[in-house]
Amino acid sequence: MAETLKKGSRVTGAAREKLAADLKKKYDGGASIRALAEETGRSYGFVHRMLSESGVVLRGRGGATRGKKATSA
């Protein structure tokens, strides 16, 4: 996916299927939705929708998570 898509251009048919497969492969390989959006020149929402349509289980949001409260001894 070296070439970026023209922003706002409609992606249909075989081109859409190929793009969805490429996005899925890269996302499963660890790339973030934001990174994929920047790489393709499309919006975050477009990439998110493409991944959802192709059946990808989306990762949770990053950042610190709260564990169990430590008990004081």
N, CA, C and O atoms as a Tripos MOL2 file, in Angstrom:
@<TRIPOS>MOLECULE
protein
  292   291    73     0     0
PROTEIN
NO_CHARGES

@<TRIPOS>ATOM
      1 N           0.8390   -1.1670    0.0000 N.3       1 MET1
      2 CA          0.0000    0.0000    0.0000 C.3       1 MET1
      3 C           0.8910    1.2400    0.0000 C.2       1 MET1
      4 O           0.6880    2.1530    0.7990 O.2       1 MET1
      5 N           1.8500    1.2700   -0.8710 N.am      2 ALA2
      6 CA          2.8170    2.3650   -0.9220 C.3       2 ALA2
      7 C           2.1590    3.6750   -1.3440 C.2       2 ALA2
      8 O           2.4910    4.7430   -0.8300 O.2       2 ALA2
      9 N           1.2260    3.5780   -2.2830 N.am      3 GLU3
     10 CA          0.5690    4.8050   -2.7470 C.3       3 GLU3
     11 C          -0.5800    5.1490   -1.8170 C.2       3 GLU3
     12 O          -1.2940    4.2630   -1.3470 O.2       3 GLU3
     13 N          -0.7570    6.4290   -1.5530 N.am      4 THR4
     14 CA         -1.8800    6.8310   -0.7140 C.3       4 THR4
     15 C          -3.0860    7.0590   -1.6180 C.2       4 THR4
     16 O          -2.9580    7.4700   -2.7710 O.2       4 THR4
     17 N          -4.2350    6.7840   -1.0690 N.am      5 LEU5
     18 CA         -5.4680    6.9650   -1.8320 C.3       5 LEU5
     19 C          -5.8200    8.4420   -1.8550 C.2       5 LEU5
     20 O          -5.5070    9.1850   -0.9250 O.2       5 LEU5
     21 N          -6.4640    8.8500   -2.9140 N.am      6 LYS6
     22 CA         -6.8940   10.2410   -3.0020 C.3       6 LYS6
     23 C          -7.9820   10.4600   -1.9580 C.2       6 LYS6
     24 O          -8.9720    9.7290   -1.9140 O.2       6 LYS6
     25 N          -7.7890   11.4680   -1.1230 N.am      7 LYS7
     26 CA         -8.7180   11.7100   -0.0280 C.3       7 LYS7
     27 C         -10.1260   11.9600   -0.5660 C.2       7 LYS7
     28 O         -10.3340   12.7800   -1.4600 O.2       7 LYS7
     29 N         -11.0770   11.2340   -0.0010 N.am      8 GLY8
     30 CA        -12.4630   11.3940   -0.4010 C.3       8 GLY8
     31 C         -12.8720   10.5380   -1.5850 C.2       8 GLY8
     32 O         -14.0530   10.4830   -1.9260 O.2       8 GLY8
     33 N         -11.9120    9.8650   -2.2220 N.am      9 SER9
     34 CA        -12.2810    9.0220   -3.3650 C.3       9 SER9
     35 C         -12.9850    7.7690   -2.8580 C.2       9 SER9
     36 O         -12.6590    7.2360   -1.7980 O.2       9 SER9
     37 N         -13.9510    7.3160   -3.6360 N.am     10 ARG10
     38 CA        -14.7170    6.1400   -3.2620 C.3      10 ARG10
     39 C         -13.9060    4.8870   -3.5650 C.2      10 ARG10
     40 O         -13.2990    4.7660   -4.6290 O.2      10 ARG10
     41 N         -13.9050    3.9630   -2.6200 N.am     11 VAL11
     42 CA        -13.1890    2.7010   -2.7970 C.3      11 VAL11
     43 C         -14.2300    1.5990   -2.8330 C.2      11 VAL11
     44 O         -14.9130    1.3460   -1.8410 O.2      11 VAL11
     45 N         -14.3510    0.9340   -3.9960 N.am     12 THR12
     46 CA        -15.3800   -0.0950   -4.1520 C.3      12 THR12
     47 C         -14.8060   -1.3420   -4.7930 C.2      12 THR12
     48 O         -13.6930   -1.3370   -5.3180 O.2      12 THR12
     49 N         -15.5820   -2.4030   -4.7410 N.am     13 GLY13
     50 CA        -15.2520   -3.6370   -5.4400 C.3      13 GLY13
     51 C         -13.9630   -4.2920   -4.9840 C.2      13 GLY13
     52 O         -13.6790   -4.3750   -3.7890 O.2      13 GLY13
     53 N         -13.1830   -4.7570   -5.9560 N.am     14 ALA14
     54 CA        -11.9520   -5.4920   -5.6740 C.3      14 ALA14
     55 C         -10.9370   -4.6140   -4.9550 C.2      14 ALA14
     56 O         -10.1930   -5.0970   -4.1010 O.2      14 ALA14
     57 N         -10.9000   -3.3230   -5.2950 N.am     15 ALA15
     58 CA         -9.9510   -2.4140   -4.6490 C.3      15 ALA15
     59 C         -10.2670   -2.3070   -3.1550 C.2      15 ALA15
     60 O          -9.3570   -2.2500   -2.3280 O.2      15 ALA15
     61 N         -11.5470   -2.2790   -2.8160 N.am     16 ARG16
     62 CA        -11.9560   -2.1900   -1.4010 C.3      16 ARG16
     63 C         -11.5790   -3.4670   -0.6630 C.2      16 ARG16
     64 O         -11.1050   -3.4130    0.4710 O.2      16 ARG16
     65 N         -11.7860   -4.6010   -1.2960 N.am     17 GLU17
     66 CA        -11.4440   -5.8830   -0.6730 C.3      17 GLU17
     67 C          -9.9470   -6.0020   -0.4470 C.2      17 GLU17
     68 O          -9.5060   -6.4870    0.5950 O.2      17 GLU17
     69 N          -9.1620   -5.5580   -1.4270 N.am     18 LYS18
     70 CA         -7.7080   -5.6060   -1.2950 C.3      18 LYS18
     71 C          -7.2420   -4.6700   -0.1890 C.2      18 LYS18
     72 O          -6.3800   -5.0350    0.6100 O.2      18 LYS18
     73 N          -7.8030   -3.4690   -0.1340 N.am     19 LEU19
     74 CA         -7.4410   -2.5080    0.8960 C.3      19 LEU19
     75 C          -7.8030   -3.0610    2.2760 C.2      19 LEU19
     76 O          -7.0110   -2.9560    3.2130 O.2      19 LEU19
     77 N          -8.9870   -3.6450    2.4040 N.am     20 ALA20
     78 CA         -9.4130   -4.2120    3.6800 C.3      20 ALA20
     79 C          -8.4630   -5.3270    4.1210 C.2      20 ALA20
     80 O          -8.1140   -5.4170    5.2980 O.2      20 ALA20
     81 N          -8.0480   -6.1710    3.1830 N.am     21 ALA21
     82 CA         -7.1250   -7.2580    3.5120 C.3      21 ALA21
     83 C          -5.7620   -6.7150    3.9470 C.2      21 ALA21
     84 O          -5.1600   -7.2220    4.8940 O.2      21 ALA21
     85 N          -5.2770   -5.6780    3.2490 N.am     22 ASP22
     86 CA         -3.9940   -5.0640    3.6090 C.3      22 ASP22
     87 C          -4.0670   -4.4250    4.9910 C.2      22 ASP22
     88 O          -3.1570   -4.5820    5.8050 O.2      22 ASP22
     89 N          -5.1610   -3.6990    5.2530 N.am     23 LEU23
     90 CA         -5.3230   -3.0540    6.5510 C.3      23 LEU23
     91 C          -5.4010   -4.0930    7.6730 C.2      23 LEU23
     92 O          -4.7980   -3.9250    8.7330 O.2      23 LEU23
     93 N          -6.1520   -5.1670    7.4200 N.am     24 LYS24
     94 CA         -6.3070   -6.2290    8.4150 C.3      24 LYS24
     95 C          -4.9570   -6.8470    8.7460 C.2      24 LYS24
     96 O          -4.6340   -7.0580    9.9150 O.2      24 LYS24
     97 N          -4.1730   -7.1360    7.7200 N.am     25 LYS25
     98 CA         -2.8540   -7.7530    7.9070 C.3      25 LYS25
     99 C          -1.9460   -6.8490    8.7410 C.2      25 LYS25
    100 O          -1.2720   -7.3130    9.6600 O.2      25 LYS25
    101 N          -1.9360   -5.5650    8.4130 N.am     26 LYS26
    102 CA         -1.0810   -4.6240    9.1420 C.3      26 LYS26
    103 C          -1.5720   -4.4040   10.5650 C.2      26 LYS26
    104 O          -0.7640   -4.2970   11.4870 O.2      26 LYS26
    105 N          -2.8910   -4.3330   10.7560 N.am     27 TYR27
    106 CA         -3.4490   -4.1330   12.0960 C.3      27 TYR27
    107 C          -3.1440   -5.3490   12.9670 C.2      27 TYR27
    108 O          -2.7600   -5.2040   14.1280 O.2      27 TYR27
    109 N          -3.3140   -6.5450   12.4080 N.am     28 ASP28
    110 CA         -3.0030   -7.7620   13.1510 C.3      28 ASP28
    111 C          -1.5140   -7.8460   13.4670 C.2      28 ASP28
    112 O          -1.1090   -8.4910   14.4340 O.2      28 ASP28
    113 N          -0.6970   -7.1810   12.6330 N.am     29 GLY29
    114 CA          0.7430   -7.1460   12.8670 C.3      29 GLY29
    115 C           1.1640   -6.1190   13.9080 C.2      29 GLY29
    116 O           2.3450   -6.0230   14.2410 O.2      29 GLY29
    117 N           0.2060   -5.3490   14.4250 N.am     30 GLY30
    118 CA          0.5120   -4.4240   15.5010 C.3      30 GLY30
    119 C           0.3710   -2.9500   15.1700 C.2      30 GLY30
    120 O           0.5280   -2.1100   16.0560 O.2      30 GLY30
    121 N           0.0800   -2.6090   13.9240 N.am     31 ALA31
    122 CA         -0.0670   -1.1980   13.5540 C.3      31 ALA31
    123 C          -1.3500   -0.6310   14.1640 C.2      31 ALA31
    124 O          -2.3540   -1.3330   14.2840 O.2      31 ALA31
    125 N          -1.3060    0.6320   14.5440 N.am     32 SER32
    126 CA         -2.4930    1.2690   15.1160 C.3      32 SER32
    127 C          -3.4110    1.7800   14.0030 C.2      32 SER32
    128 O          -2.9890    1.9450   12.8580 O.2      32 SER32
    129 N          -4.6560    2.0220   14.3570 N.am     33 ILE33
    130 CA         -5.6070    2.5660   13.3900 C.3      33 ILE33
    131 C          -5.1260    3.9350   12.9300 C.2      33 ILE33
    132 O          -5.2080    4.2510   11.7430 O.2      33 ILE33
    133 N          -4.6220    4.7540   13.8550 N.am     34 ARG34
    134 CA         -4.1340    6.0870   13.4870 C.3      34 ARG34
    135 C          -2.9600    6.0030   12.5170 C.2      34 ARG34
    136 O          -2.8800    6.7860   11.5710 O.2      34 ARG34
    137 N          -2.0540    5.0620   12.7460 N.am     35 ALA35
    138 CA         -0.9080    4.8980   11.8470 C.3      35 ALA35
    139 C          -1.3770    4.4590   10.4590 C.2      35 ALA35
    140 O          -0.8680    4.9430    9.4480 O.2      35 ALA35
    141 N          -2.3340    3.5550   10.4130 N.am     36 LEU36
    142 CA         -2.8700    3.0890    9.1300 C.3      36 LEU36
    143 C          -3.5960    4.2190    8.4040 C.2      36 LEU36
    144 O          -3.4970    4.3420    7.1830 O.2      36 LEU36
    145 N          -4.3230    5.0380    9.1530 N.am     37 ALA37
    146 CA         -5.0360    6.1670    8.5470 C.3      37 ALA37
    147 C          -4.0480    7.1410    7.9260 C.2      37 ALA37
    148 O          -4.2560    7.6200    6.8120 O.2      37 ALA37
    149 N          -2.9770    7.4320    8.6450 N.am     38 GLU38
    150 CA         -1.9690    8.3580    8.1250 C.3      38 GLU38
    151 C          -1.2730    7.7830    6.8940 C.2      38 GLU38
    152 O          -1.0110    8.4970    5.9260 O.2      38 GLU38
    153 N          -0.9790    6.4910    6.9420 N.am     39 GLU39
    154 CA         -0.2940    5.8250    5.8340 C.3      39 GLU39
    155 C          -1.1290    5.8160    4.5560 C.2      39 GLU39
    156 O          -0.6010    5.9900    3.4580 O.2      39 GLU39
    157 N          -2.4440    5.6110    4.7140 N.am     40 THR40
    158 CA         -3.3180    5.5290    3.5390 C.3      40 THR40
    159 C          -3.8680    6.8770    3.1100 C.2      40 THR40
    160 O          -4.3960    7.0080    2.0060 O.2      40 THR40
    161 N          -3.7520    7.8870    3.9740 N.am     41 GLY41
    162 CA         -4.3200    9.1920    3.6530 C.3      41 GLY41
    163 C          -5.8240    9.2400    3.8530 C.2      41 GLY41
    164 O          -6.4960   10.1260    3.3250 O.2      41 GLY41
    165 N          -6.3530    8.2970    4.6090 N.am     42 ARG42
    166 CA         -7.7900    8.2580    4.8950 C.3      42 ARG42
    167 C          -8.0270    8.6200    6.3540 C.2      42 ARG42
    168 O          -7.0780    8.7460    7.1290 O.2      42 ARG42
    169 N          -9.2770    8.7870    6.7260 N.am     43 SER43
    170 CA         -9.6030    9.1680    8.0920 C.3      43 SER43
    171 C          -9.5470    7.9610    9.0260 C.2      43 SER43
    172 O          -9.5900    6.8070    8.5980 O.2      43 SER43
    173 N          -9.4500    8.2750   10.3150 N.am     44 TYR44
    174 CA         -9.4900    7.2450   11.3560 C.3      44 TYR44
    175 C         -10.7840    6.4370   11.2220 C.2      44 TYR44
    176 O         -10.7630    5.2080   11.2850 O.2      44 TYR44
    177 N         -11.9110    7.1370   11.0350 N.am     45 GLY45
    178 CA        -13.2120    6.4760   10.9400 C.3      45 GLY45
    179 C         -13.3000    5.5250    9.7560 C.2      45 GLY45
    180 O         -13.8850    4.4470    9.8600 O.2      45 GLY45
    181 N         -12.7130    5.9300    8.6210 N.am     46 PHE46
    182 CA        -12.7230    5.0740    7.4310 C.3      46 PHE46
    183 C         -11.9630    3.7800    7.7160 C.2      46 PHE46
    184 O         -12.4490    2.6900    7.4150 O.2      46 PHE46
    185 N         -10.7780    3.9030    8.2900 N.am     47 VAL47
    186 CA         -9.9510    2.7200    8.5780 C.3      47 VAL47
    187 C         -10.6570    1.8460    9.6090 C.2      47 VAL47
    188 O         -10.6770    0.6220    9.4710 O.2      47 VAL47
    189 N         -11.2310    2.4550   10.6330 N.am     48 HIS48
    190 CA        -11.9570    1.7170   11.6670 C.3      48 HIS48
    191 C         -13.1010    0.9270   11.0380 C.2      48 HIS48
    192 O         -13.2940   -0.2490   11.3480 O.2      48 HIS48
    193 N         -13.8570    1.5740   10.1540 N.am     49 ARG49
    194 CA        -14.9860    0.9170    9.4830 C.3      49 ARG49
    195 C         -14.5100   -0.2390    8.5940 C.2      49 ARG49
    196 O         -15.1260   -1.3040    8.5740 O.2      49 ARG49
    197 N         -13.4280   -0.0260    7.8710 N.am     50 MET50
    198 CA        -12.8920   -1.0830    6.9970 C.3      50 MET50
    199 C         -12.4730   -2.3040    7.8190 C.2      50 MET50
    200 O         -12.7430   -3.4430    7.4390 O.2      50 MET50
    201 N         -11.8140   -2.0520    8.9420 N.am     51 LEU51
    202 CA        -11.3920   -3.1590    9.8020 C.3      51 LEU51
    203 C         -12.5980   -3.8910   10.3700 C.2      51 LEU51
    204 O         -12.6160   -5.1210   10.4060 O.2      51 LEU51
    205 N         -13.5950   -3.1520   10.8100 N.am     52 SER52
    206 CA        -14.7990   -3.7670   11.3660 C.3      52 SER52
    207 C         -15.5160   -4.6030   10.3150 C.2      52 SER52
    208 O         -15.9770   -5.7080   10.6020 O.2      52 SER52
    209 N         -15.6090   -4.0750    9.0930 N.am     53 GLU53
    210 CA        -16.2720   -4.7960    8.0040 C.3      53 GLU53
    211 C         -15.5440   -6.0860    7.6510 C.2      53 GLU53
    212 O         -16.1650   -7.0590    7.2230 O.2      53 GLU53
    213 N         -14.2130   -6.0930    7.8330 N.am     54 SER54
    214 CA        -13.4590   -7.2910    7.4750 C.3      54 SER54
    215 C         -13.3590   -8.2800    8.6340 C.2      54 SER54
    216 O         -12.6380   -9.2730    8.5450 O.2      54 SER54
    217 N         -14.0830   -8.0090    9.7220 N.am     55 GLY55
    218 CA        -14.1810   -8.9780   10.8090 C.3      55 GLY55
    219 C         -13.0410   -8.9590   11.8090 C.2      55 GLY55
    220 O         -12.8590   -9.9310   12.5420 O.2      55 GLY55
    221 N         -12.2780   -7.8940   11.8630 N.am     56 VAL56
    222 CA        -11.1690   -7.8030   12.7970 C.3      56 VAL56
    223 C         -11.7110   -7.5460   14.2040 C.2      56 VAL56
    224 O         -12.6360   -6.7530   14.3860 O.2      56 VAL56
    225 N         -11.1300   -8.2190   15.1900 N.am     57 VAL57
    226 CA        -11.4550   -7.9330   16.5810 C.3      57 VAL57
    227 C         -10.5360   -6.7950   16.9900 C.2      57 VAL57
    228 O          -9.3220   -6.9690   17.0900 O.2      57 VAL57
    229 N         -11.1290   -5.6240   17.2270 N.am     58 LEU58
    230 CA        -10.3320   -4.4370   17.5260 C.3      58 LEU58
    231 C          -9.7600   -4.5080   18.9320 C.2      58 LEU58
    232 O         -10.4120   -4.9840   19.8610 O.2      58 LEU58
    233 N          -8.5300   -4.0260   19.0720 N.am     59 ARG59
    234 CA         -7.8700   -4.0010   20.3720 C.3      59 ARG59
    235 C          -8.4910   -2.9140   21.2390 C.2      59 ARG59
    236 O          -9.0820   -1.9590   20.7350 O.2      59 ARG59
    237 N          -8.3490   -3.0720   22.5340 N.am     60 GLY60
    238 CA         -8.8260   -2.0680   23.4730 C.3      60 GLY60
    239 C          -7.9260   -0.8510   23.4250 C.2      60 GLY60
    240 O          -6.8550   -0.8750   22.8180 O.2      60 GLY60
    241 N          -8.3690    0.2070   24.0670 N.am     61 ARG61
    242 CA         -7.5760    1.4250   24.1210 C.3      61 ARG61
    243 C          -6.3520    1.1950   24.9800 C.2      61 ARG61
    244 O          -6.3770    0.3900   25.9120 O.2      61 ARG61
    245 N          -5.2840    1.9030   24.6670 N.am     62 GLY62
    246 CA         -4.0360    1.7580   25.4160 C.3      62 GLY62
    247 C          -4.0430    2.5930   26.6780 C.2      62 GLY62
    248 O          -5.0840    3.0830   27.1160 O.2      62 GLY62
    249 N          -2.8820    2.7440   27.2460 N.am     63 GLY63
    250 CA         -2.7530    3.5640   28.4380 C.3      63 GLY63
    251 C          -2.7040    2.7280   29.6960 C.2      63 GLY63
    252 O          -2.8200    1.5030   29.6540 O.2      63 GLY63
    253 N          -2.5320    3.4070   30.8120 N.am     64 ALA64
    254 CA         -2.4260    2.7270   32.0890 C.3      64 ALA64
    255 C          -3.7600    2.0990   32.4560 C.2      64 ALA64
    256 O          -4.8230    2.6780   32.2330 O.2      64 ALA64
    257 N          -3.6820    0.9280   33.0110 N.am     65 THR65
    258 CA         -4.8850    0.2600   33.4870 C.3      65 THR65
    259 C          -4.7900    0.1270   35.0030 C.2      65 THR65
    260 O          -3.7010    0.0150   35.5660 O.2      65 THR65
    261 N          -5.9130    0.1410   35.6300 N.am     66 ARG66
    262 CA         -5.9230    0.0380   37.0810 C.3      66 ARG66
    263 C          -6.0410   -1.4250   37.4810 C.2      66 ARG66
    264 O          -6.9500   -2.1340   37.0490 O.2      66 ARG66
    265 N          -5.1170   -1.8540   38.3020 N.am     67 GLY67
    266 CA         -5.1760   -3.2300   38.8030 C.3      67 GLY67
    267 C          -5.9100   -3.2540   40.1190 C.2      67 GLY67
    268 O          -6.5440   -2.2730   40.5070 O.2      67 GLY67
    269 N          -5.8260   -4.3650   40.7960 N.am     68 LYS68
    270 CA         -6.4530   -4.4570   42.1020 C.3      68 LYS68
    271 C          -5.7050   -3.5460   43.0690 C.2      68 LYS68
    272 O          -4.4910   -3.3720   42.9660 O.2      68 LYS68
    273 N          -6.4320   -2.9810   43.9880 N.am     69 LYS69
    274 CA         -5.8320   -2.0890   44.9630 C.3      69 LYS69
    275 C          -4.9190   -2.8870   45.8790 C.2      69 LYS69
    276 O          -5.3040   -3.9300   46.4060 O.2      69 LYS69
    277 N          -3.7060   -2.3830   46.0600 N.am     70 ALA70
    278 CA         -2.7390   -3.0910   46.9080 C.3      70 ALA70
    279 C          -3.1890   -3.0100   48.3590 C.2      70 ALA70
    280 O          -3.6200   -1.9620   48.8400 O.2      70 ALA70
    281 N          -3.0780   -4.1440   49.0420 N.am     71 THR71
    282 CA         -3.4520   -4.1500   50.4490 C.3      71 THR71
    283 C          -2.2580   -3.7100   51.2930 C.2      71 THR71
    284 O          -1.1320   -4.1460   51.0510 O.2      71 THR71
    285 N          -2.4930   -2.8760   52.2500 N.am     72 SER72
    286 CA         -1.3950   -2.4080   53.1010 C.3      72 SER72
    287 C          -1.1520   -3.4240   54.2130 C.2      72 SER72
    288 O          -2.0930   -3.9520   54.8060 O.2      72 SER72
    289 N           0.1070   -3.6840   54.4810 N.am     73 ALA73
    290 CA          0.4490   -4.7030   55.4730 C.3      73 ALA73
    291 C           0.6400   -4.1400   56.8400 C.2      73 ALA73
    292 O           0.9310   -4.8810   57.7780 O.2      73 ALA73
@<TRIPOS>BOND
     1     1     2 1
     2     2     3 1
     3     3     4 2
     4     3     5 am
     5     5     6 1
     6     6     7 1
     7     7     8 2
     8     7     9 am
     9     9    10 1
    10    10    11 1
    11    11    12 2
    12    11    13 am
    13    13    14 1
    14    14    15 1
    15    15    16 2
    16    15    17 am
    17    17    18 1
    18    18    19 1
    19    19    20 2
    20    19    21 am
    21    21    22 1
    22    22    23 1
    23    23    24 2
    24    23    25 am
    25    25    26 1
    26    26    27 1
    27    27    28 2
    28    27    29 am
    29    29    30 1
    30    30    31 1
    31    31    32 2
    32    31    33 am
    33    33    34 1
    34    34    35 1
    35    35    36 2
    36    35    37 am
    37    37    38 1
    38    38    39 1
    39    39    40 2
    40    39    41 am
    41    41    42 1
    42    42    43 1
    43    43    44 2
    44    43    45 am
    45    45    46 1
    46    46    47 1
    47    47    48 2
    48    47    49 am
    49    49    50 1
    50    50    51 1
    51    51    52 2
    52    51    53 am
    53    53    54 1
    54    54    55 1
    55    55    56 2
    56    55    57 am
    57    57    58 1
    58    58    59 1
    59    59    60 2
    60    59    61 am
    61    61    62 1
    62    62    63 1
    63    63    64 2
    64    63    65 am
    65    65    66 1
    66    66    67 1
    67    67    68 2
    68    67    69 am
    69    69    70 1
    70    70    71 1
    71    71    72 2
    72    71    73 am
    73    73    74 1
    74    74    75 1
    75    75    76 2
    76    75    77 am
    77    77    78 1
    78    78    79 1
    79    79    80 2
    80    79    81 am
    81    81    82 1
    82    82    83 1
    83    83    84 2
    84    83    85 am
    85    85    86 1
    86    86    87 1
    87    87    88 2
    88    87    89 am
    89    89    90 1
    90    90    91 1
    91    91    92 2
    92    91    93 am
    93    93    94 1
    94    94    95 1
    95    95    96 2
    96    95    97 am
    97    97    98 1
    98    98    99 1
    99    99   100 2
   100    99   101 am
   101   101   102 1
   102   102   103 1
   103   103   104 2
   104   103   105 am
   105   105   106 1
   106   106   107 1
   107   107   108 2
   108   107   109 am
   109   109   110 1
   110   110   111 1
   111   111   112 2
   112   111   113 am
   113   113   114 1
   114   114   115 1
   115   115   116 2
   116   115   117 am
   117   117   118 1
   118   118   119 1
   119   119   120 2
   120   119   121 am
   121   121   122 1
   122   122   123 1
   123   123   124 2
   124   123   125 am
   125   125   126 1
   126   126   127 1
   127   127   128 2
   128   127   129 am
   129   129   130 1
   130   130   131 1
   131   131   132 2
   132   131   133 am
   133   133   134 1
   134   134   135 1
   135   135   136 2
   136   135   137 am
   137   137   138 1
   138   138   139 1
   139   139   140 2
   140   139   141 am
   141   141   142 1
   142   142   143 1
   143   143   144 2
   144   143   145 am
   145   145   146 1
   146   146   147 1
   147   147   148 2
   148   147   149 am
   149   149   150 1
   150   150   151 1
   151   151   152 2
   152   151   153 am
   153   153   154 1
   154   154   155 1
   155   155   156 2
   156   155   157 am
   157   157   158 1
   158   158   159 1
   159   159   160 2
   160   159   161 am
   161   161   162 1
   162   162   163 1
   163   163   164 2
   164   163   165 am
   165   165   166 1
   166   166   167 1
   167   167   168 2
   168   167   169 am
   169   169   170 1
   170   170   171 1
   171   171   172 2
   172   171   173 am
   173   173   174 1
   174   174   175 1
   175   175   176 2
   176   175   177 am
   177   177   178 1
   178   178   179 1
   179   179   180 2
   180   179   181 am
   181   181   182 1
   182   182   183 1
   183   183   184 2
   184   183   185 am
   185   185   186 1
   186   186   187 1
   187   187   188 2
   188   187   189 am
   189   189   190 1
   190   190   191 1
   191   191   192 2
   192   191   193 am
   193   193   194 1
   194   194   195 1
   195   195   196 2
   196   195   197 am
   197   197   198 1
   198   198   199 1
   199   199   200 2
   200   199   201 am
   201   201   202 1
   202   202   203 1
   203   203   204 2
   204   203   205 am
   205   205   206 1
   206   206   207 1
   207   207   208 2
   208   207   209 am
   209   209   210 1
   210   210   211 1
   211   211   212 2
   212   211   213 am
   213   213   214 1
   214   214   215 1
   215   215   216 2
   216   215   217 am
   217   217   218 1
   218   218   219 1
   219   219   220 2
   220   219   221 am
   221   221   222 1
   222   222   223 1
   223   223   224 2
   224   223   225 am
   225   225   226 1
   226   226   227 1
   227   227   228 2
   228   227   229 am
   229   229   230 1
   230   230   231 1
   231   231   232 2
   232   231   233 am
   233   233   234 1
   234   234   235 1
   235   235   236 2
   236   235   237 am
   237   237   238 1
   238   238   239 1
   239   239   240 2
   240   239   241 am
   241   241   242 1
   242   242   243 1
   243   243   244 2
   244   243   245 am
   245   245   246 1
   246   246   247 1
   247   247   248 2
   248   247   249 am
   249   249   250 1
   250   250   251 1
   251   251   252 2
   252   251   253 am
   253   253   254 1
   254   254   255 1
   255   255   256 2
   256   255   257 am
   257   257   258 1
   258   258   259 1
   259   259   260 2
   260   259   261 am
   261   261   262 1
   262   262   263 1
   263   263   264 2
   264   263   265 am
   265   265   266 1
   266   266   267 1
   267   267   268 2
   268   267   269 am
   269   269   270 1
   270   270   271 1
   271   271   272 2
   272   271   273 am
   273   273   274 1
   274   274   275 1
   275   275   276 2
   276   275   277 am
   277   277   278 1
   278   278   279 1
   279   279   280 2
   280   279   281 am
   281   281   282 1
   282   282   283 1
   283   283   284 2
   284   283   285 am
   285   285   286 1
   286   286   287 1
   287   287   288 2
   288   287   289 am
   289   289   290 1
   290   290   291 1
   291   291   292 2
@<TRIPOS>SUBSTRUCTURE
     1 MET1         2 RESIDUE 1 A MET
     2 ALA2         6 RESIDUE 1 A ALA
     3 GLU3        10 RESIDUE 1 A GLU
     4 THR4        14 RESIDUE 1 A THR
     5 LEU5        18 RESIDUE 1 A LEU
     6 LYS6        22 RESIDUE 1 A LYS
     7 LYS7        26 RESIDUE 1 A LYS
     8 GLY8        30 RESIDUE 1 A GLY
     9 SER9        34 RESIDUE 1 A SER
    10 ARG10       38 RESIDUE 1 A ARG
    11 VAL11       42 RESIDUE 1 A VAL
    12 THR12       46 RESIDUE 1 A THR
    13 GLY13       50 RESIDUE 1 A GLY
    14 ALA14       54 RESIDUE 1 A ALA
    15 ALA15       58 RESIDUE 1 A ALA
    16 ARG16       62 RESIDUE 1 A ARG
    17 GLU17       66 RESIDUE 1 A GLU
    18 LYS18       70 RESIDUE 1 A LYS
    19 LEU19       74 RESIDUE 1 A LEU
    20 ALA20       78 RESIDUE 1 A ALA
    21 ALA21       82 RESIDUE 1 A ALA
    22 ASP22       86 RESIDUE 1 A ASP
    23 LEU23       90 RESIDUE 1 A LEU
    24 LYS24       94 RESIDUE 1 A LYS
    25 LYS25       98 RESIDUE 1 A LYS
    26 LYS26      102 RESIDUE 1 A LYS
    27 TYR27      106 RESIDUE 1 A TYR
    28 ASP28      110 RESIDUE 1 A ASP
    29 GLY29      114 RESIDUE 1 A GLY
    30 GLY30      118 RESIDUE 1 A GLY
    31 ALA31      122 RESIDUE 1 A ALA
    32 SER32      126 RESIDUE 1 A SER
    33 ILE33      130 RESIDUE 1 A ILE
    34 ARG34      134 RESIDUE 1 A ARG
    35 ALA35      138 RESIDUE 1 A ALA
    36 LEU36      142 RESIDUE 1 A LEU
    37 ALA37      146 RESIDUE 1 A ALA
    38 GLU38      150 RESIDUE 1 A GLU
    39 GLU39      154 RESIDUE 1 A GLU
    40 THR40      158 RESIDUE 1 A THR
    41 GLY41      162 RESIDUE 1 A GLY
    42 ARG42      166 RESIDUE 1 A ARG
    43 SER43      170 RESIDUE 1 A SER
    44 TYR44      174 RESIDUE 1 A TYR
    45 GLY45      178 RESIDUE 1 A GLY
    46 PHE46      182 RESIDUE 1 A PHE
    47 VAL47      186 RESIDUE 1 A VAL
    48 HIS48      190 RESIDUE 1 A HIS
    49 ARG49      194 RESIDUE 1 A ARG
    50 MET50      198 RESIDUE 1 A MET
    51 LEU51      202 RESIDUE 1 A LEU
    52 SER52      206 RESIDUE 1 A SER
    53 GLU53      210 RESIDUE 1 A GLU
    54 SER54      214 RESIDUE 1 A SER
    55 GLY55      218 RESIDUE 1 A GLY
    56 VAL56      222 RESIDUE 1 A VAL
    57 VAL57      226 RESIDUE 1 A VAL
    58 LEU58      230 RESIDUE 1 A LEU
    59 ARG59      234 RESIDUE 1 A ARG
    60 GLY60      238 RESIDUE 1 A GLY
    61 ARG61      242 RESIDUE 1 A ARG
    62 GLY62      246 RESIDUE 1 A GLY
    63 GLY63      250 RESIDUE 1 A GLY
    64 ALA64      254 RESIDUE 1 A ALA
    65 THR65      258 RESIDUE 1 A THR
    66 ARG66      262 RESIDUE 1 A ARG
    67 GLY67      266 RESIDUE 1 A GLY
    68 LYS68      270 RESIDUE 1 A LYS
    69 LYS69      274 RESIDUE 1 A LYS
    70 ALA70      278 RESIDUE 1 A ALA
    71 THR71      282 RESIDUE 1 A THR
    72 SER72      286 RESIDUE 1 A SER
    73 ALA73      290 RESIDUE 1 A ALA
